[in-house]
């Protein structure tokens, strides 16, 4: 299964009111089986989430582009295919 890492970095002037719609968006992705994990950076500069069950980088990018963080212009999101290490740590 492919995984995609979405890194969200806050832009200057970030509006904290966008956090609730963003979290609702992540909840929807989770309910649809597309969200593997998510969390914010400890320094408050942004966060990341991992998509699963997505067929291509283009599809993952489309999902990220629909995130309220992007739609409101509050964050820059970068999407990368992520090859998870196996349980042996390789």
HTML snippet that shows the backbone in 3Dmol.js (N, CA, C, O; Angstrom):
<script src="https://3Dmol.org/build/3Dmol-min.js"></script>
<div id="view" style="width:600px;height:400px;position:relative"></div>
<script>
const pdb = `
ATOM      1  N   UNK A   1       0.848  -1.187   0.000  1.00  0.00           N
ATOM      2  CA  UNK A   1       0.000   0.000   0.000  1.00  0.00           C
ATOM      3  C   UNK A   1       0.890   1.245   0.000  1.00  0.00           C
ATOM      4  O   UNK A   1       1.851   1.336   0.764  1.00  0.00           O
ATOM      5  N   UNK A   2       0.556   2.190  -0.861  1.00  0.00           N
ATOM      6  CA  UNK A   2       1.298   3.446  -0.898  1.00  0.00           C
ATOM      7  C   UNK A   2       0.825   4.370   0.220  1.00  0.00           C
ATOM      8  O   UNK A   2      -0.336   4.348   0.627  1.00  0.00           O
ATOM      9  N   UNK A   3       1.762   5.181   0.700  1.00  0.00           N
ATOM     10  CA  UNK A   3       1.464   6.207   1.693  1.00  0.00           C
ATOM     11  C   UNK A   3       2.009   7.537   1.176  1.00  0.00           C
ATOM     12  O   UNK A   3       3.000   7.578   0.447  1.00  0.00           O
ATOM     13  N   UNK A   4       1.351   8.603   1.562  1.00  0.00           N
ATOM     14  CA  UNK A   4       1.765   9.941   1.165  1.00  0.00           C
ATOM     15  C   UNK A   4       1.833  10.825   2.404  1.00  0.00           C
ATOM     16  O   UNK A   4       0.883  10.898   3.184  1.00  0.00           O
ATOM     17  N   UNK A   5       2.959  11.487   2.571  1.00  0.00           N
ATOM     18  CA  UNK A   5       3.166  12.403   3.679  1.00  0.00           C
ATOM     19  C   UNK A   5       2.804  13.810   3.222  1.00  0.00           C
ATOM     20  O   UNK A   5       3.335  14.308   2.230  1.00  0.00           O
ATOM     21  N   UNK A   6       1.904  14.436   3.949  1.00  0.00           N
ATOM     22  CA  UNK A   6       1.491  15.814   3.658  1.00  0.00           C
ATOM     23  C   UNK A   6       2.045  16.691   4.774  1.00  0.00           C
ATOM     24  O   UNK A   6       1.672  16.539   5.937  1.00  0.00           O
ATOM     25  N   UNK A   7       2.928  17.600   4.415  1.00  0.00           N
ATOM     26  CA  UNK A   7       3.553  18.504   5.380  1.00  0.00           C
ATOM     27  C   UNK A   7       2.913  19.871   5.217  1.00  0.00           C
ATOM     28  O   UNK A   7       2.924  20.446   4.128  1.00  0.00           O
ATOM     29  N   UNK A   8       2.356  20.390   6.304  1.00  0.00           N
ATOM     30  CA  UNK A   8       1.677  21.688   6.297  1.00  0.00           C
ATOM     31  C   UNK A   8       2.490  22.684   7.120  1.00  0.00           C
ATOM     32  O   UNK A   8       2.718  22.485   8.313  1.00  0.00           O
ATOM     33  N   UNK A   9       2.919  23.749   6.465  1.00  0.00           N
ATOM     34  CA  UNK A   9       3.663  24.803   7.148  1.00  0.00           C
ATOM     35  C   UNK A   9       2.828  26.075   7.142  1.00  0.00           C
ATOM     36  O   UNK A   9       2.356  26.526   6.098  1.00  0.00           O
ATOM     37  N   UNK A  10       2.660  26.639   8.323  1.00  0.00           N
ATOM     38  CA  UNK A  10       1.851  27.855   8.458  1.00  0.00           C
ATOM     39  C   UNK A  10       2.519  29.043   7.770  1.00  0.00           C
ATOM     40  O   UNK A  10       3.737  29.214   7.820  1.00  0.00           O
ATOM     41  N   UNK A  11       1.693  29.849   7.132  1.00  0.00           N
ATOM     42  CA  UNK A  11       2.164  31.094   6.522  1.00  0.00           C
ATOM     43  C   UNK A  11       2.112  32.213   7.558  1.00  0.00           C
ATOM     44  O   UNK A  11       1.382  32.112   8.544  1.00  0.00           O
ATOM     45  N   UNK A  12       2.887  33.284   7.340  1.00  0.00           N
ATOM     46  CA  UNK A  12       2.773  34.447   8.234  1.00  0.00           C
ATOM     47  C   UNK A  12       1.316  34.936   8.261  1.00  0.00           C
ATOM     48  O   UNK A  12       0.635  34.942   7.236  1.00  0.00           O
ATOM     49  N   UNK A  13       0.867  35.332   9.411  1.00  0.00           N
ATOM     50  CA  UNK A  13      -0.508  35.791   9.567  1.00  0.00           C
ATOM     51  C   UNK A  13      -1.513  34.652   9.659  1.00  0.00           C
ATOM     52  O   UNK A  13      -2.708  34.861   9.450  1.00  0.00           O
ATOM     53  N   UNK A  14      -1.044  33.460   9.967  1.00  0.00           N
ATOM     54  CA  UNK A  14      -1.919  32.289  10.086  1.00  0.00           C
ATOM     55  C   UNK A  14      -3.133  32.608  10.961  1.00  0.00           C
ATOM     56  O   UNK A  14      -2.991  33.150  12.058  1.00  0.00           O
ATOM     57  N   UNK A  15      -4.317  32.269  10.472  1.00  0.00           N
ATOM     58  CA  UNK A  15      -5.568  32.500  11.205  1.00  0.00           C
ATOM     59  C   UNK A  15      -5.954  31.218  11.946  1.00  0.00           C
ATOM     60  O   UNK A  15      -6.293  30.224  11.304  1.00  0.00           O
ATOM     61  N   UNK A  16      -5.912  31.218  13.271  1.00  0.00           N
ATOM     62  CA  UNK A  16      -6.229  30.004  14.029  1.00  0.00           C
ATOM     63  C   UNK A  16      -7.670  29.518  13.842  1.00  0.00           C
ATOM     64  O   UNK A  16      -7.983  28.378  14.184  1.00  0.00           O
ATOM     65  N   UNK A  17      -8.546  30.364  13.306  1.00  0.00           N
ATOM     66  CA  UNK A  17      -9.928  29.938  13.070  1.00  0.00           C
ATOM     67  C   UNK A  17     -10.027  28.844  12.005  1.00  0.00           C
ATOM     68  O   UNK A  17     -11.061  28.183  11.900  1.00  0.00           O
ATOM     69  N   UNK A  18      -8.971  28.644  11.217  1.00  0.00           N
ATOM     70  CA  UNK A  18      -8.993  27.608  10.184  1.00  0.00           C
ATOM     71  C   UNK A  18      -8.704  26.220  10.760  1.00  0.00           C
ATOM     72  O   UNK A  18      -8.900  25.215  10.077  1.00  0.00           O
ATOM     73  N   UNK A  19      -8.245  26.161  11.995  1.00  0.00           N
ATOM     74  CA  UNK A  19      -7.889  24.864  12.591  1.00  0.00           C
ATOM     75  C   UNK A  19      -9.115  23.957  12.698  1.00  0.00           C
ATOM     76  O   UNK A  19      -9.021  22.776  12.363  1.00  0.00           O
ATOM     77  N   UNK A  20     -10.252  24.463  13.149  1.00  0.00           N
ATOM     78  CA  UNK A  20     -11.458  23.635  13.297  1.00  0.00           C
ATOM     79  C   UNK A  20     -11.911  23.037  11.962  1.00  0.00           C
ATOM     80  O   UNK A  20     -12.173  21.835  11.909  1.00  0.00           O
ATOM     81  N   UNK A  21     -12.015  23.822  10.881  1.00  0.00           N
ATOM     82  CA  UNK A  21     -12.378  23.219   9.599  1.00  0.00           C
ATOM     83  C   UNK A  21     -11.325  22.212   9.095  1.00  0.00           C
ATOM     84  O   UNK A  21     -11.670  21.204   8.478  1.00  0.00           O
ATOM     85  N   UNK A  22     -10.064  22.492   9.359  1.00  0.00           N
ATOM     86  CA  UNK A  22      -8.997  21.564   8.972  1.00  0.00           C
ATOM     87  C   UNK A  22      -9.157  20.234   9.707  1.00  0.00           C
ATOM     88  O   UNK A  22      -9.060  19.169   9.098  1.00  0.00           O
ATOM     89  N   UNK A  23      -9.402  20.298  11.008  1.00  0.00           N
ATOM     90  CA  UNK A  23      -9.579  19.063  11.792  1.00  0.00           C
ATOM     91  C   UNK A  23     -10.819  18.299  11.335  1.00  0.00           C
ATOM     92  O   UNK A  23     -10.807  17.069  11.298  1.00  0.00           O
ATOM     93  N   UNK A  24     -11.882  19.009  10.990  1.00  0.00           N
ATOM     94  CA  UNK A  24     -13.084  18.347  10.467  1.00  0.00           C
ATOM     95  C   UNK A  24     -12.763  17.653   9.144  1.00  0.00           C
ATOM     96  O   UNK A  24     -13.261  16.559   8.877  1.00  0.00           O
ATOM     97  N   UNK A  25     -11.935  18.285   8.322  1.00  0.00           N
ATOM     98  CA  UNK A  25     -11.514  17.685   7.052  1.00  0.00           C
ATOM     99  C   UNK A  25     -10.723  16.400   7.322  1.00  0.00           C
ATOM    100  O   UNK A  25     -10.942  15.383   6.664  1.00  0.00           O
ATOM    101  N   UNK A  26      -9.807  16.451   8.291  1.00  0.00           N
ATOM    102  CA  UNK A  26      -9.048  15.251   8.641  1.00  0.00           C
ATOM    103  C   UNK A  26      -9.961  14.159   9.187  1.00  0.00           C
ATOM    104  O   UNK A  26      -9.763  12.982   8.885  1.00  0.00           O
ATOM    105  N   UNK A  27     -10.956  14.534   9.985  1.00  0.00           N
ATOM    106  CA  UNK A  27     -11.923  13.551  10.497  1.00  0.00           C
ATOM    107  C   UNK A  27     -12.648  12.861   9.347  1.00  0.00           C
ATOM    108  O   UNK A  27     -12.878  11.652   9.390  1.00  0.00           O
ATOM    109  N   UNK A  28     -13.008  13.626   8.323  1.00  0.00           N
ATOM    110  CA  UNK A  28     -13.674  13.054   7.154  1.00  0.00           C
ATOM    111  C   UNK A  28     -12.744  12.088   6.417  1.00  0.00           C
ATOM    112  O   UNK A  28     -13.166  11.005   6.011  1.00  0.00           O
ATOM    113  N   UNK A  29     -11.484  12.482   6.245  1.00  0.00           N
ATOM    114  CA  UNK A  29     -10.515  11.591   5.600  1.00  0.00           C
ATOM    115  C   UNK A  29     -10.370  10.297   6.392  1.00  0.00           C
ATOM    116  O   UNK A  29     -10.299   9.212   5.814  1.00  0.00           O
ATOM    117  N   UNK A  30     -10.327  10.415   7.712  1.00  0.00           N
ATOM    118  CA  UNK A  30     -10.210   9.230   8.575  1.00  0.00           C
ATOM    119  C   UNK A  30     -11.423   8.322   8.411  1.00  0.00           C
ATOM    120  O   UNK A  30     -11.281   7.106   8.288  1.00  0.00           O
ATOM    121  N   UNK A  31     -12.607   8.910   8.408  1.00  0.00           N
ATOM    122  CA  UNK A  31     -13.845   8.130   8.263  1.00  0.00           C
ATOM    123  C   UNK A  31     -13.885   7.399   6.920  1.00  0.00           C
ATOM    124  O   UNK A  31     -14.494   6.335   6.809  1.00  0.00           O
ATOM    125  N   UNK A  32     -13.242   7.966   5.907  1.00  0.00           N
ATOM    126  CA  UNK A  32     -13.197   7.356   4.578  1.00  0.00           C
ATOM    127  C   UNK A  32     -12.031   6.378   4.423  1.00  0.00           C
ATOM    128  O   UNK A  32     -11.836   5.807   3.350  1.00  0.00           O
ATOM    129  N   UNK A  33     -11.249   6.183   5.505  1.00  0.00           N
ATOM    130  CA  UNK A  33     -10.127   5.262   5.478  1.00  0.00           C
ATOM    131  C   UNK A  33      -8.894   5.789   4.771  1.00  0.00           C
ATOM    132  O   UNK A  33      -8.012   5.014   4.402  1.00  0.00           O
ATOM    133  N   UNK A  34      -8.821   7.103   4.576  1.00  0.00           N
ATOM    134  CA  UNK A  34      -7.701   7.689   3.838  1.00  0.00           C
ATOM    135  C   UNK A  34      -6.617   8.287   4.733  1.00  0.00           C
ATOM    136  O   UNK A  34      -5.522   8.584   4.255  1.00  0.00           O
ATOM    137  N   UNK A  35      -6.901   8.468   6.016  1.00  0.00           N
ATOM    138  CA  UNK A  35      -5.948   9.100   6.927  1.00  0.00           C
ATOM    139  C   UNK A  35      -5.356   8.048   7.856  1.00  0.00           C
ATOM    140  O   UNK A  35      -6.078   7.397   8.611  1.00  0.00           O
ATOM    141  N   UNK A  36      -4.036   7.889   7.796  1.00  0.00           N
ATOM    142  CA  UNK A  36      -3.353   6.923   8.658  1.00  0.00           C
ATOM    143  C   UNK A  36      -2.942   7.551   9.985  1.00  0.00           C
ATOM    144  O   UNK A  36      -3.037   6.917  11.036  1.00  0.00           O
ATOM    145  N   UNK A  37      -2.485   8.798   9.930  1.00  0.00           N
ATOM    146  CA  UNK A  37      -1.978   9.448  11.136  1.00  0.00           C
ATOM    147  C   UNK A  37      -1.885  10.951  10.881  1.00  0.00           C
ATOM    148  O   UNK A  37      -1.808  11.390   9.734  1.00  0.00           O
ATOM    149  N   UNK A  38      -1.893  11.729  11.954  1.00  0.00           N
ATOM    150  CA  UNK A  38      -1.738  13.175  11.822  1.00  0.00           C
ATOM    151  C   UNK A  38      -1.280  13.769  13.140  1.00  0.00           C
ATOM    152  O   UNK A  38      -1.429  13.157  14.198  1.00  0.00           O
ATOM    153  N   UNK A  39      -0.723  14.962  13.064  1.00  0.00           N
ATOM    154  CA  UNK A  39      -0.323  15.653  14.278  1.00  0.00           C
ATOM    155  C   UNK A  39       0.367  16.960  13.963  1.00  0.00           C
ATOM    156  O   UNK A  39       0.823  17.193  12.843  1.00  0.00           O
ATOM    157  N   UNK A  40       0.436  17.811  14.979  1.00  0.00           N
ATOM    158  CA  UNK A  40       1.077  19.115  14.837  1.00  0.00           C
ATOM    159  C   UNK A  40       2.515  19.074  15.309  1.00  0.00           C
ATOM    160  O   UNK A  40       2.891  18.233  16.125  1.00  0.00           O
ATOM    161  N   UNK A  41       3.317  19.992  14.787  1.00  0.00           N
ATOM    162  CA  UNK A  41       4.693  20.122  15.233  1.00  0.00           C
ATOM    163  C   UNK A  41       4.722  20.812  16.595  1.00  0.00           C
ATOM    164  O   UNK A  41       3.932  21.719  16.856  1.00  0.00           O
ATOM    165  N   UNK A  42       5.625  20.385  17.449  1.00  0.00           N
ATOM    166  CA  UNK A  42       5.705  20.905  18.816  1.00  0.00           C
ATOM    167  C   UNK A  42       5.974  22.406  18.856  1.00  0.00           C
ATOM    168  O   UNK A  42       5.588  23.079  19.812  1.00  0.00           O
ATOM    169  N   UNK A  43       6.634  22.936  17.823  1.00  0.00           N
ATOM    170  CA  UNK A  43       6.956  24.361  17.829  1.00  0.00           C
ATOM    171  C   UNK A  43       5.828  25.235  17.286  1.00  0.00           C
ATOM    172  O   UNK A  43       5.971  26.457  17.234  1.00  0.00           O
ATOM    173  N   UNK A  44       4.699  24.626  16.877  1.00  0.00           N
ATOM    174  CA  UNK A  44       3.553  25.383  16.403  1.00  0.00           C
ATOM    175  C   UNK A  44       3.679  25.895  14.977  1.00  0.00           C
ATOM    176  O   UNK A  44       2.854  26.697  14.538  1.00  0.00           O
ATOM    177  N   UNK A  45       4.689  25.451  14.248  1.00  0.00           N
ATOM    178  CA  UNK A  45       4.918  25.951  12.889  1.00  0.00           C
ATOM    179  C   UNK A  45       4.058  25.269  11.827  1.00  0.00           C
ATOM    180  O   UNK A  45       4.011  25.715  10.681  1.00  0.00           O
ATOM    181  N   UNK A  46       3.388  24.202  12.206  1.00  0.00           N
ATOM    182  CA  UNK A  46       2.565  23.459  11.259  1.00  0.00           C
ATOM    183  C   UNK A  46       2.338  22.049  11.745  1.00  0.00           C
ATOM    184  O   UNK A  46       2.260  21.798  12.948  1.00  0.00           O
ATOM    185  N   UNK A  47       2.233  21.128  10.802  1.00  0.00           N
ATOM    186  CA  UNK A  47       2.010  19.739  11.163  1.00  0.00           C
ATOM    187  C   UNK A  47       2.111  18.861   9.932  1.00  0.00           C
ATOM    188  O   UNK A  47       2.543  19.301   8.867  1.00  0.00           O
ATOM    189  N   UNK A  48       1.705  17.609  10.097  1.00  0.00           N
ATOM    190  CA  UNK A  48       1.775  16.667   8.987  1.00  0.00           C
ATOM    191  C   UNK A  48       0.695  15.622   9.148  1.00  0.00           C
ATOM    192  O   UNK A  48       0.195  15.370  10.244  1.00  0.00           O
ATOM    193  N   UNK A  49       0.346  15.014   8.007  1.00  0.00           N
ATOM    194  CA  UNK A  49      -0.536  13.858   8.056  1.00  0.00           C
ATOM    195  C   UNK A  49      -0.145  12.871   6.974  1.00  0.00           C
ATOM    196  O   UNK A  49       0.474  13.224   5.970  1.00  0.00           O
ATOM    197  N   UNK A  50      -0.522  11.628   7.209  1.00  0.00           N
ATOM    198  CA  UNK A  50      -0.174  10.543   6.298  1.00  0.00           C
ATOM    199  C   UNK A  50      -1.451  10.008   5.671  1.00  0.00           C
ATOM    200  O   UNK A  50      -2.385   9.600   6.360  1.00  0.00           O
ATOM    201  N   UNK A  51      -1.461  10.023   4.332  1.00  0.00           N
ATOM    202  CA  UNK A  51      -2.586   9.461   3.586  1.00  0.00           C
ATOM    203  C   UNK A  51      -2.280   8.025   3.200  1.00  0.00           C
ATOM    204  O   UNK A  51      -1.135   7.684   2.903  1.00  0.00           O
ATOM    205  N   UNK A  52      -3.294   7.195   3.205  1.00  0.00           N
ATOM    206  CA  UNK A  52      -3.188   5.799   2.784  1.00  0.00           C
ATOM    207  C   UNK A  52      -4.373   5.483   1.881  1.00  0.00           C
ATOM    208  O   UNK A  52      -5.362   6.215   1.874  1.00  0.00           O
ATOM    209  N   UNK A  53      -4.277   4.402   1.125  1.00  0.00           N
ATOM    210  CA  UNK A  53      -5.391   4.025   0.265  1.00  0.00           C
ATOM    211  C   UNK A  53      -5.607   4.991  -0.880  1.00  0.00           C
ATOM    212  O   UNK A  53      -6.704   5.075  -1.433  1.00  0.00           O
ATOM    213  N   UNK A  54      -4.563   5.720  -1.236  1.00  0.00           N
ATOM    214  CA  UNK A  54      -4.615   6.684  -2.327  1.00  0.00           C
ATOM    215  C   UNK A  54      -3.780   6.095  -3.466  1.00  0.00           C
ATOM    216  O   UNK A  54      -2.683   5.589  -3.230  1.00  0.00           O
ATOM    217  N   UNK A  55      -4.285   6.155  -4.684  1.00  0.00           N
ATOM    218  CA  UNK A  55      -3.657   5.461  -5.803  1.00  0.00           C
ATOM    219  C   UNK A  55      -2.464   6.159  -6.439  1.00  0.00           C
ATOM    220  O   UNK A  55      -1.641   5.510  -7.085  1.00  0.00           O
ATOM    221  N   UNK A  56      -2.359   7.476  -6.265  1.00  0.00           N
ATOM    222  CA  UNK A  56      -1.288   8.187  -6.968  1.00  0.00           C
ATOM    223  C   UNK A  56      -0.922   9.476  -6.247  1.00  0.00           C
ATOM    224  O   UNK A  56      -1.666   9.975  -5.403  1.00  0.00           O
ATOM    225  N   UNK A  57       0.242   9.996  -6.602  1.00  0.00           N
ATOM    226  CA  UNK A  57       0.663  11.278  -6.066  1.00  0.00           C
ATOM    227  C   UNK A  57      -0.311  12.375  -6.469  1.00  0.00           C
ATOM    228  O   UNK A  57      -0.589  13.282  -5.684  1.00  0.00           O
ATOM    229  N   UNK A  58      -0.828  12.294  -7.689  1.00  0.00           N
ATOM    230  CA  UNK A  58      -1.791  13.300  -8.154  1.00  0.00           C
ATOM    231  C   UNK A  58      -3.056  13.280  -7.302  1.00  0.00           C
ATOM    232  O   UNK A  58      -3.596  14.337  -6.976  1.00  0.00           O
ATOM    233  N   UNK A  59      -3.532  12.097  -6.940  1.00  0.00           N
ATOM    234  CA  UNK A  59      -4.719  11.996  -6.090  1.00  0.00           C
ATOM    235  C   UNK A  59      -4.423  12.539  -4.694  1.00  0.00           C
ATOM    236  O   UNK A  59      -5.247  13.244  -4.112  1.00  0.00           O
ATOM    237  N   UNK A  60      -3.256  12.213  -4.161  1.00  0.00           N
ATOM    238  CA  UNK A  60      -2.867  12.728  -2.838  1.00  0.00           C
ATOM    239  C   UNK A  60      -2.770  14.247  -2.878  1.00  0.00           C
ATOM    240  O   UNK A  60      -3.188  14.921  -1.937  1.00  0.00           O
ATOM    241  N   UNK A  61      -2.225  14.788  -3.955  1.00  0.00           N
ATOM    242  CA  UNK A  61      -2.112  16.242  -4.097  1.00  0.00           C
ATOM    243  C   UNK A  61      -3.495  16.883  -4.161  1.00  0.00           C
ATOM    244  O   UNK A  61      -3.712  17.945  -3.577  1.00  0.00           O
ATOM    245  N   UNK A  62      -4.420  16.255  -4.855  1.00  0.00           N
ATOM    246  CA  UNK A  62      -5.789  16.788  -4.944  1.00  0.00           C
ATOM    247  C   UNK A  62      -6.446  16.805  -3.573  1.00  0.00           C
ATOM    248  O   UNK A  62      -7.176  17.741  -3.246  1.00  0.00           O
ATOM    249  N   UNK A  63      -6.195  15.779  -2.771  1.00  0.00           N
ATOM    250  CA  UNK A  63      -6.744  15.738  -1.408  1.00  0.00           C
ATOM    251  C   UNK A  63      -6.158  16.880  -0.583  1.00  0.00           C
ATOM    252  O   UNK A  63      -6.886  17.578   0.124  1.00  0.00           O
ATOM    253  N   UNK A  64      -4.849  17.069  -0.673  1.00  0.00           N
ATOM    254  CA  UNK A  64      -4.201  18.154   0.067  1.00  0.00           C
ATOM    255  C   UNK A  64      -4.701  19.516  -0.406  1.00  0.00           C
ATOM    256  O   UNK A  64      -4.897  20.422   0.404  1.00  0.00           O
ATOM    257  N   UNK A  65      -4.907  19.661  -1.705  1.00  0.00           N
ATOM    258  CA  UNK A  65      -5.373  20.943  -2.252  1.00  0.00           C
ATOM    259  C   UNK A  65      -6.777  21.308  -1.779  1.00  0.00           C
ATOM    260  O   UNK A  65      -7.158  22.478  -1.808  1.00  0.00           O
ATOM    261  N   UNK A  66      -7.549  20.309  -1.343  1.00  0.00           N
ATOM    262  CA  UNK A  66      -8.909  20.554  -0.851  1.00  0.00           C
ATOM    263  C   UNK A  66      -8.938  20.830   0.656  1.00  0.00           C
ATOM    264  O   UNK A  66     -10.004  21.103   1.208  1.00  0.00           O
ATOM    265  N   UNK A  67      -7.803  20.763   1.316  1.00  0.00           N
ATOM    266  CA  UNK A  67      -7.704  21.016   2.757  1.00  0.00           C
ATOM    267  C   UNK A  67      -8.011  22.494   3.016  1.00  0.00           C
ATOM    268  O   UNK A  67      -7.495  23.358   2.307  1.00  0.00           O
ATOM    269  N   UNK A  68      -8.831  22.794   4.006  1.00  0.00           N
ATOM    270  CA  UNK A  68      -9.117  24.201   4.334  1.00  0.00           C
ATOM    271  C   UNK A  68      -7.867  25.042   4.601  1.00  0.00           C
ATOM    272  O   UNK A  68      -7.893  26.256   4.398  1.00  0.00           O
ATOM    273  N   UNK A  69      -6.785  24.427   5.047  1.00  0.00           N
ATOM    274  CA  UNK A  69      -5.546  25.176   5.245  1.00  0.00           C
ATOM    275  C   UNK A  69      -5.071  25.804   3.939  1.00  0.00           C
ATOM    276  O   UNK A  69      -4.562  26.925   3.920  1.00  0.00           O
ATOM    277  N   UNK A  70      -5.249  25.054   2.842  1.00  0.00           N
ATOM    278  CA  UNK A  70      -4.853  25.542   1.518  1.00  0.00           C
ATOM    279  C   UNK A  70      -5.910  26.480   0.956  1.00  0.00           C
ATOM    280  O   UNK A  70      -5.591  27.554   0.447  1.00  0.00           O
ATOM    281  N   UNK A  71      -7.167  26.069   1.051  1.00  0.00           N
ATOM    282  CA  UNK A  71      -8.249  26.856   0.455  1.00  0.00           C
ATOM    283  C   UNK A  71      -8.321  28.271   1.019  1.00  0.00           C
ATOM    284  O   UNK A  71      -8.739  29.198   0.326  1.00  0.00           O
ATOM    285  N   UNK A  72      -7.916  28.436   2.270  1.00  0.00           N
ATOM    286  CA  UNK A  72      -7.943  29.758   2.897  1.00  0.00           C
ATOM    287  C   UNK A  72      -6.610  30.495   2.761  1.00  0.00           C
ATOM    288  O   UNK A  72      -6.498  31.656   3.156  1.00  0.00           O
ATOM    289  N   UNK A  73      -5.603  29.825   2.205  1.00  0.00           N
ATOM    290  CA  UNK A  73      -4.294  30.452   2.034  1.00  0.00           C
ATOM    291  C   UNK A  73      -3.496  30.592   3.313  1.00  0.00           C
ATOM    292  O   UNK A  73      -2.577  31.409   3.382  1.00  0.00           O
ATOM    293  N   UNK A  74      -3.831  29.807   4.328  1.00  0.00           N
ATOM    294  CA  UNK A  74      -3.150  29.917   5.613  1.00  0.00           C
ATOM    295  C   UNK A  74      -1.900  29.062   5.743  1.00  0.00           C
ATOM    296  O   UNK A  74      -1.057  29.326   6.601  1.00  0.00           O
ATOM    297  N   UNK A  75      -1.769  28.045   4.907  1.00  0.00           N
ATOM    298  CA  UNK A  75      -0.616  27.142   5.002  1.00  0.00           C
ATOM    299  C   UNK A  75      -0.183  26.696   3.618  1.00  0.00           C
ATOM    300  O   UNK A  75      -0.973  26.675   2.675  1.00  0.00           O
ATOM    301  N   UNK A  76       1.084  26.343   3.519  1.00  0.00           N
ATOM    302  CA  UNK A  76       1.629  25.709   2.322  1.00  0.00           C
ATOM    303  C   UNK A  76       1.731  24.219   2.609  1.00  0.00           C
ATOM    304  O   UNK A  76       2.313  23.818   3.616  1.00  0.00           O
ATOM    305  N   UNK A  77       1.172  23.403   1.736  1.00  0.00           N
ATOM    306  CA  UNK A  77       1.220  21.960   1.907  1.00  0.00           C
ATOM    307  C   UNK A  77       2.097  21.335   0.833  1.00  0.00           C
ATOM    308  O   UNK A  77       1.994  21.671  -0.346  1.00  0.00           O
ATOM    309  N   UNK A  78       2.947  20.435   1.253  1.00  0.00           N
ATOM    310  CA  UNK A  78       3.822  19.687   0.370  1.00  0.00           C
ATOM    311  C   UNK A  78       3.456  18.215   0.503  1.00  0.00           C
ATOM    312  O   UNK A  78       3.286  17.715   1.615  1.00  0.00           O
ATOM    313  N   UNK A  79       3.334  17.522  -0.623  1.00  0.00           N
ATOM    314  CA  UNK A  79       2.950  16.111  -0.624  1.00  0.00           C
ATOM    315  C   UNK A  79       4.094  15.298  -1.208  1.00  0.00           C
ATOM    316  O   UNK A  79       4.625  15.629  -2.269  1.00  0.00           O
ATOM    317  N   UNK A  80       4.470  14.239  -0.514  1.00  0.00           N
ATOM    318  CA  UNK A  80       5.524  13.346  -0.957  1.00  0.00           C
ATOM    319  C   UNK A  80       5.080  11.900  -0.768  1.00  0.00           C
ATOM    320  O   UNK A  80       4.473  11.553   0.245  1.00  0.00           O
ATOM    321  N   UNK A  81       5.396  11.050  -1.770  1.00  0.00           N
ATOM    322  CA  UNK A  81       5.180   9.617  -1.544  1.00  0.00           C
ATOM    323  C   UNK A  81       6.165   9.193  -0.462  1.00  0.00           C
ATOM    324  O   UNK A  81       7.339   9.563  -0.489  1.00  0.00           O
ATOM    325  N   UNK A  82       5.665   8.410   0.491  1.00  0.00           N
ATOM    326  CA  UNK A  82       6.471   8.048   1.654  1.00  0.00           C
ATOM    327  C   UNK A  82       6.599   6.547   1.705  1.00  0.00           C
ATOM    328  O   UNK A  82       5.599   5.834   1.791  1.00  0.00           O
ATOM    329  N   UNK A  83       7.813   6.067   1.652  1.00  0.00           N
ATOM    330  CA  UNK A  83       8.070   4.637   1.740  1.00  0.00           C
ATOM    331  C   UNK A  83       8.368   4.315   3.204  1.00  0.00           C
ATOM    332  O   UNK A  83       9.447   4.617   3.713  1.00  0.00           O
ATOM    333  N   UNK A  84       7.404   3.704   3.861  1.00  0.00           N
ATOM    334  CA  UNK A  84       7.569   3.364   5.271  1.00  0.00           C
ATOM    335  C   UNK A  84       8.607   2.267   5.422  1.00  0.00           C
ATOM    336  O   UNK A  84       8.679   1.349   4.605  1.00  0.00           O
ATOM    337  N   UNK A  85       9.399   2.367   6.459  1.00  0.00           N
ATOM    338  CA  UNK A  85      10.370   1.322   6.769  1.00  0.00           C
ATOM    339  C   UNK A  85       9.637   0.079   7.223  1.00  0.00           C
ATOM    340  O   UNK A  85       8.579   0.167   7.845  1.00  0.00           O
ATOM    341  N   UNK A  86      10.195  -1.076   6.914  1.00  0.00           N
ATOM    342  CA  UNK A  86       9.566  -2.303   7.388  1.00  0.00           C
ATOM    343  C   UNK A  86       9.800  -2.446   8.883  1.00  0.00           C
ATOM    344  O   UNK A  86      10.558  -1.674   9.470  1.00  0.00           O
ATOM    345  N   UNK A  87       9.169  -3.406   9.489  1.00  0.00           N
ATOM    346  CA  UNK A  87       9.261  -3.584  10.951  1.00  0.00           C
ATOM    347  C   UNK A  87      10.681  -3.881  11.409  1.00  0.00           C
ATOM    348  O   UNK A  87      11.000  -3.720  12.587  1.00  0.00           O
ATOM    349  N   UNK A  88      11.535  -4.315  10.487  1.00  0.00           N
ATOM    350  CA  UNK A  88      12.923  -4.589  10.839  1.00  0.00           C
ATOM    351  C   UNK A  88      13.779  -3.334  10.915  1.00  0.00           C
ATOM    352  O   UNK A  88      14.959  -3.399  11.260  1.00  0.00           O
ATOM    353  N   UNK A  89      13.182  -2.192  10.592  1.00  0.00           N
ATOM    354  CA  UNK A  89      13.893  -0.923  10.695  1.00  0.00           C
ATOM    355  C   UNK A  89      14.734  -0.583   9.481  1.00  0.00           C
ATOM    356  O   UNK A  89      15.519   0.364   9.516  1.00  0.00           O
ATOM    357  N   UNK A  90      14.581  -1.337   8.416  1.00  0.00           N
ATOM    358  CA  UNK A  90      15.345  -1.078   7.189  1.00  0.00           C
ATOM    359  C   UNK A  90      14.772   0.044   6.387  1.00  0.00           C
ATOM    360  O   UNK A  90      15.303   0.381   5.329  1.00  0.00           O
TER     361      UNK A  90
END
`;
const viewer = $3Dmol.createViewer("view");
viewer.addModel(pdb, "pdb");
viewer.setStyle({}, {cartoon: {color: "spectrum"}});
viewer.zoomTo();
viewer.render();
</script>
